[in-house]
Amino acid sequence: MLYYKEEIKKVFDRLVTSKNGLCSAEAKRRLENIGENTLKTEKKISPLKIFLNQFKSFIIYLLFIAVFISILIGDIISSILIFGILILNAIIGFFQEYSTQKSLKALQKLNYITARVYRDKKLHPIDSKELVPGDIIYLEAGDIVPADCRVIEAKRLEIEESSLTGESKPVEKHNEKIKTKADLGDRKNMVFSSTVVTKGSGWAVVTRTGMDTEIGKITAMVRDVEEEMTPLQKRLEHFGRKLSYAILAICLMIFGMLLYTRGVSFDNMNQFALIALSLAVAAVPTVLPSVVTITLSIGVNRLLKKNALVRNLASVETLGSCDVICTDKTGTLTKNEMTVIKACTFGEETNIEGLGYEPVGKIEKKINPLIFRIGDICNNSYVFKKENNWRISGDPTEAALKVSAQKAKINTSKVKKLDELPFDSNRKMMSVLAKDGTKKYMYTKGAPDEVLKKSKYYLLNGKVYNLTQKKKNELISKNKDYAKCGLRVLAFAYKEVKDKKDFTENNLIIVGLQAMEDPPRPDVIESLKKAEDAGIRVIMITGDFKETAHAIAGEIGIKGDALEGKDLRRMSDKELHKSLMNNCNIFARVIPEDKQRIVRLLQKEDHVVAMTGDGVNDAPALKKANIGVAIGTGTDVAKEASDFVLLDNSFSNIVNAVEEGRGTYDNIQKSITLLLSGNFSEILVIFFAIILGWSLPLTAVMLLWINMVANGLPAIAFSVDPYDKNIMKRKPLDSRMGILPKDKLSLIGFVGIAGSIFSLILFYFFGGSLFDEGTAELMLPQAMVFTFIVAYELLHVFMIRDEYNVKMFTNMWLWLALVFSFMLQAAVLYTPMNEFFMVVPLEAFHLQAIGLALFGFLSLHLVYNRFAKWYFRSYYYA
């Protein structure tokens, strides 16, 4: 039912109630039939499910297969090591996400709301979840509206509905029926669940509860939105599949080549199958899941220091991949503090300094102080200082007028208010009757066009004159000039009142205008420039009016066309898509469905979209976006739908989070590059040796050791590596790109080929081609190859960092990992561990040969590096 279109009596009839409300027995019966007045949000993920979610990855599945194969071939040590790594990875991920869930709960407000309900002919408080349609409730300033209701009596009742509609200005309510169809924000005779009473009081009848309320409908929309996989999850999934196919193909090829070169027999097939399976286990980058989890966890902690709470690990990287940020205006791009910055009377104009609600600031030029006096008296707000911060009670616009009056040194403490005509959306004015000195005056403020209609005179230099059309046009022109600058303008008028009959809004004397702004955050222009340099498109999506949004956007540097919600809703998807692609970056007066639609069309073009918001109306788009960023002071529904919660509303923190995400992804790429370079080189060494008919230069145990020690420890240390200082001057990553870009794949190819060639040269010169597997003579050449690969992979760490422009001595943990890895390799060669690895200690001559091979390898890498930096430069930078 559209209750706002019905007379109150008809509403009572439809709800089978009356102005006396329900009796307790009837309310109980309805509660049993309808259910509690609560929202059915998504079920909280249990700790067990969070833990099990850590195993949902193709790479993890691949490692479990490796564990199974290790057990089959009798390699129990390998199976234990790999399984231990999997469990450790899951524990790290679990504790990170579980602690985040607890942090989010700490941020959320208590959901318990008390409602004052009229039952059994008495008014008493109950838990709002017990409300049912037909209940009569009482509302007053400070209350949270507990359900959707039709207003039956209103006394200066104003409701702040920004969490639902996006409109920051409180809405005055009345009890008259609305004859025409009205949007949510224009249903002035309805109040909605979760909104806040800012002024006045009233009575209302409950029409809808729980999931039937407007907030309930939005909650249902949020639940129905399918969560998108993050770019990192998609890339890792794709990478895991490709890697598994590559390993399977290589192992089958090696198995086939061994049979071809060494003959087909039952013993050979059994032996070669074990070799191929061992290589399959060794070829899997065992520590990769742990590296990714640890790197993301460190990114989470870094983001927390930058006032961003991460709800799931993979989201850290997603912000780094985003190329579109859809942001709210009020409180994110602006300070959400109305400030009067200009005032004019006829023939006079002045600028007013100072920002926010602190009553400090110079009035540049003296003008008639009456304009500030009217603003101070015709006002119901308060400005006060608490804990060294200036705060307000009441409407932000009225508070701004209080502050401008204090800056003008206006004292109205002896003025006595006698009566008031509250602001009305039809009149667009507010008036008070006040005793000021020995006389009574009517003071009025309101929309300039409406105040002009009610004015017959104007004040100039202390004298009153008849208001001519020329003077009207003068004020209308000034109002337009202010509006073009994104300022909100109010007109001020007065008249002397002889008796109460004269307390009517006509024959007023207009004094002038005050213009106010919600100033941009001081750091937002710099942050928007930083986003632009990073190739990130910023789109403003707001519930405010088009003119205001366009003016603010121009002031802070968001370029492009503006589109209003009503026009957007008349467009087809094709037309809206065209507008988006033609640089429409400002959307005003939008509804939740509009936001979802914008996100969906952007994602259709493979954009990675970050959406910010704080209200209930933002929740569906937050969940639909690749990355939802909720404001910490926003609603719980918005937080539940988000991936990030900003503890500070500033847009700058979003840009900082993008930078952190890019850096996190860089560190993951470094680790993967190191791990795959080593694996590729090791497989090529085996592959070429088989082609040449030689013995195997490396055993499965050696391969696993290299992956764990020479690659694993430095790869983990990469997780705390600093970032390239030019990281925010790169283009965003293409969402269709794999986990590694072309330049890193090229590096892996170079290292794999060059490393395998030098390894085989050492193997050949120390007699590796002459001996069969398992012979004592093979222990020396295998030790040479084993040590050389460990050494060059440790050095390869610095080559990778050079690719990301990271200085050598900026990561103590990396140096510790390298030293520890070197010591462990020395222990393998020169302690009884060498018997397990079947290697012999190396003498000075052997180490010199390895050093010479390393010199050759590094020289080739230097040449390759210079070429690659030139060839691939355009890959990252626009």
Secondary structure, DSSP 8 states (H G I E B T S, - for coil): --GGGS-HHHHHHHHT--TT-B-HHHHHHHHHHH--S---------HHHHHHHTT-SHHHHHHHHHHHHHHHTT-HHHHHHHHHHHHHHHHHHHHHHHHHHHHHHHHS-----EEEEEETTEEEEEEGGG--TT-EEEEETT-B--SEEEEEEEEEEEEE-HHHHS--S-EE---S---S---GGG-TTEE-TT-EEEEEEEEEEEEE-GGGSHHHHHHHHHHHS-----HHHHHHHHHHHHHHHHHHHHHHHHHHHHHHHH---HHHHHHHHHHHHHHHHHHS-TTHHHHHHHHHHHHHHHHHHTTEEESSTTHHHHHHH--EEEE-STTTTB-S--EEEEEEETTEEEEB---TT-----BSS---THHHHHHHHS---EEEEETTEEEEES-HHHHHHHHHHHHTT---TT-EEEEEE---TTT-EEEEEEEETTEEEEEEEE-HHHHHHTEEEEEETTEEEE--HHHHHHHHHHHHHHHHTT-EEEEEEEEE-SSGGG-SS-SEEEEEEEEEE--B-TTHHHHHHHHHHTT-EEEEE-SS-HHHHHHHHHHHT--SEEEEHHHHHHS-HHHHHHHHHTTEEEEES--HHHHHHHHHHHHHTT--EEEEE-SGGGHHHHHHSSEEEEETTS-HHHHHH-SEEESS--HHHHHHHHHHHHHHHHHHHHHHHHHHHHHHHHHHHHHHHHHTT---SS-HHHHHHIIIIIIIHHHHHGGG----TTGGGS----TTS-SS-HHHHHHHHHHHHHHHHHHHHHHHHTTTTTS-TT-GGGHHHHHHHHHHHHHHHHHHHHHHHHHTT--TTS-HHHHHHHHHHHHHHHHHHHSTHHHHHT-----HHHHHHHHHHHHHHHHHHHHHHHHHHHHTHHHH--
